[in-house]
Amino acid sequence: MFQVNKFQPVNGLGHIFFWYENWRLAARVRSRMLAAGFIEYPLGDERVHCFLCDDFETCLPVLSSFLNEKEKRQISILMTDSARPDLFDFGRLRSIEFHETQLLARWLGDMLMDRRYRSLMQPIVRAKNRADVLGYEFLMRGLHTDGTDIPAPSLFSTAEQCGMSYALDLAAGESATRTAKINNVQTDVFVNVLPHTIGNEAGFDAWLQAVLVKCEIPPEQIVFELVESQQLASVDALRKVVVKLHAQGVRVAMDDFGSGFNNLIGLVEVGPDFIKLDKSLVNDLKMDQKKWNLIANLVDSAKDSDIEVIAEGVEDMDTADILTRLGVDYLQGYYIGFPKDKPLDQILIAV
């Protein structure tokens, strides 16, 4: 038997951390846990190790620091408030990976319940007159309890892991239109919507209700950006979504155009109001003239179908000038303006 320290409840909570796996991995975990200062509780079975712990949030970071993803799935754990745990508790064991997901869901759920999120606005301007603002893309940021930002990639990757993409997308849409209303935005309001939301008809109807009806912004002012539209099942499915939105007066932009599912045939069949050129087409445009013909052809095809073209990722004047010469209608990117919590006119007035 391993020599163990005497059991002593922590803060009166008596939470216990269970481990179970092959002896080599269990021995390594035991060694690391003891080195980290956790107190072991004897169970009389060398395959199982039990440690005193306040909660999962205390232990999981320690585990994650030295376990790979495969090992996280192999080891099973349980938290209990029993002061004297026994082997009968093993019927409720779950993988570390499961508990990590549960913790992620909890912090994300708390953030959504507390409405700890906001929308930043990035301007989209006319290429030939860059003082003419078409509208703003509204970009969601979560907020930690101390008020600091949680980047969008962290939010949406966590939501995907936890099966909470729809809830986050609903909050993002509501936040965008609420922010536009508060700031009295009179230009177009570009709102992102995920393929998961679009693909569920009942869910999409509820999303539209929340975003359109509650925001009190005219539908004609709103442009829904279909994010990662290549993930939809077919061109036909995407066309039905566009028809549905047009029937409500809402315009549509196909995001990330020029990658994956997107193609010229689909462009004509779907009939969006805008396409947003994928950043991969705009990056290094000054150095790669082969992209010039590709963008020019995309622009010509779009214009033939009465579709306007927005170029994202515009980060310098030379790129902006090239895109303007190629016939792109609108520009968006850091050269035009960074995402801010106020529209451009309010920022200029404040300055």
Order of alpha helices (4+ residues) and beta strands (2+ residues): beta-alpha-beta-beta-alpha-alpha-beta-beta-beta-alpha-beta-beta-beta-alpha-alpha-beta-alpha-alpha-beta-alpha-beta-alpha-beta-alpha-alpha-beta-alpha-beta-alpha
